[in-house]
Each structure stands twice: as C-alpha cells, then as structure tokens.
Amino acid sequence: MRRKKIAIILGTRPDIIRASLILRYLREDKRIKTVLIWSGQHYSDNLKDIFFRELKIVQPDFDLKCHGKSDAETVSSLIARLYDLLKDLKPEITVFLGDTNTVVGCLAAAQLNIPIAHIEGCMRSYDWRMPEEKYRILVDHLADVIYAYLEEYKKQGIREGLNPDNIIVVGNPIVDILNEYYFKQQKIFEKMANVSFFTQRGIEKRKYLLMTCHRRENVGSKILLKTIFHLVGDAGCRVYFPASYRTQSIIKEFKLQLPNNLIMVNPVGYQEFLLLLNNSRGVVTDSGTVVEEASVLNVPSIQLRKSTERPQVYDVGASVKFDPTNPNKYPSKQVYRKFDSLYKKRWSHNLGDGKTSRRITEDLISRVLGNNVNGHLPEKYNLPIVRSYREDEIKVSG
C-alpha cells in the first residue's frame, strides 16, 4: 500500500535549524513518507552541509540546485524544477518554512493544486521594502494550513482576511532547537569555550560583540552599510563578523573600509556560532533567527532594523533598536548605553515552551492520515458559487 507523502521544501541555513527536529520526528513515523527537497538557495559547505552534519539531518532526497545571479533567476528556476518534481511525487501536502526565495516555490504547488502548509506564518514587519515581507504574504494567502508561532501573529493574519480556522498557534521551534542542541550539551560547549578557542580568533571571552548582517535592505545600500559600520566602529571592543559570501562580495564592490575593531571571517557552523554567541557581550544583527536565539540564551542584541516582524524581543527587554535609515534618531552612544544596561540584567523569553516541533509534526501527520490537508475553505467558510451569467437569460437569435 502506498504510504502518503509529506514534501518539505527548504533552502537556507535558518531553514535547516528550525526544521531539524520536525524532520526527525516525521521520519520516525513509518506510516508516512517524508521527502526533503533542497532548493539550492544556500549551497556551500559552511552554509549548508555543515548544518546537516551538526544537526544530524539526513541529506535531502532531492537537490534542485536553484542558485542564480539574481533573485529572479533563482526563483524562476525553482518554480519550474519544483513543478516537475511535485508532479511526479504527488505528495499529499507540501511544507514551506519562513520568508526566503525558497518559499516562492509554493507557486509550483499551487499550480498543481497540492495543499500547502506554511511554518512561521503571519509574521509581518509592515515594511514593504523587504522582499521577505512580500514572500510571507504570498505564501500565507496560498497556504491551506498556517503554523503561527504566537497568538499575536494569528491576529495579524486574521486582520488580513486569512481564515482563522487555517491558522494554528504552535510556539517558536527555535526554543526546541536550543533545548536539544545547546542546553542538553551545555557542559560540552563550556569545555569548548577555552582560551585557545578565542585566542585563535583574535577575541577575548565576554569582551567582544558578535555580528551578522545580510538583509538586502541593509547590504544592498552603500549608505546604509557605511552607517552600520560606523555604529560598529563605536562599539569600544572587538566585533567578530562571520559574513556571508554575498555580503563580503558587496562590501568589496562598494569599496568600503572596515572599522579597525571589526574582524570579518567566512560563515561558521551552528555549534561554533552558538559558542560565539553565548560567550559574547552581545550580538549586532539584522537576522530574525539570531535575535530569537539571543533572547532565549539571555544574550542582549542590537537590531540593525528599521522595522521587525519579531517585536517580542523588545517586549522582554532583550534587544535595542538601531535604524540604519535614521541614525540620528538612535545615535551610537545612546544605543550602546541602553545595550550596556541590558547586559547587566536577565529576562524570561516569551517565544514558546519547547514543544513546537512535536505539535507541528503531530498536526501534519494527523491531517495527512485523516485526508484533512486541504483546509483553505472549510465548510462553514464555503462561499456560494456565483455565475458570470444566468443561463435562463441567454437568448439565441433566430
């Protein structure tokens, strides 16, 4: 008898991290077949393969190798290749995560009328400069099932006209991931955090800031990047910056001079990143995932964002805002003064209870086995069919 299929389509480093436990739990259930499809958006070893190894994830069943010179090239090849693959696979449901180029592949599933589930649904920054904002809205409005991390996200989706019955609040899987891959191994991480580890990197434990910067609205602008580097230059300590290859290329293209206190290196694996994060004074970042990880680990953050889809880190006092588009509103001295006050306190995060991955897995399996995957218009929301004409009014001459 054919096992029912769940196709999960991922493509970036944060996707691997957030979906790692979901993939493990799905593959433990032999009643269904889980197919992992990799878009190819991230493809180098230190942005992809090292994460599969460290998080103990089986390599993808299919790699579409969709990386191009532009977003348009990446997305167009993804839709075409994913369409052909899904047409052959015929999964009961497709699962997309987040807000990257990869989620635009949901158009292929929609064209084939294959149900869509979206993990990380209904997040909104209300900043239309961000391609990610457009992608979030696209996938949510095509999805049959939306897994929202928090109740406030569900309310945002409902205000947009999304069907509330399709939105399930599950908590944030980053809490589960850190419980599994950091807190359960905390003694190992503490042992790894020796003097040699930091000396080799030109930094001292607790005396540096970690940095990430990749968002297109930031790195795509020479002016905004210069503003960010000016903030970094005022940090008063070393700043360690594992930069994506794309960000490094843009810095070279803009011919920007790095601040003297900035150490820029190639991307690092997840274990090394968590080690660097948890032993820093804090993190300067424009990443949504990183500010959540920092909040859970009680590491203060400075967000390089005009607007964010993750305001919860501000709510608990875990983060300080720096808007690169308006640096005069948040001068460096003011930002670091507020940041220093965060460094001396602790907070309780509000992101979830560590059971999110189980909830999503159990809900997906029950839907697939119960033939309840297409929930876009449940019975109580069905609309009457409206004809474009009334047959009894058609008159044929002669």
Summary of the structure (lengths in Angstrom):
residues: 398
radius of gyration: 22.6
end to end distance: 58.7
largest distance: 96.4
contacts: 1294
relative contact order: 0.12
helix: 45%
strand: 14%
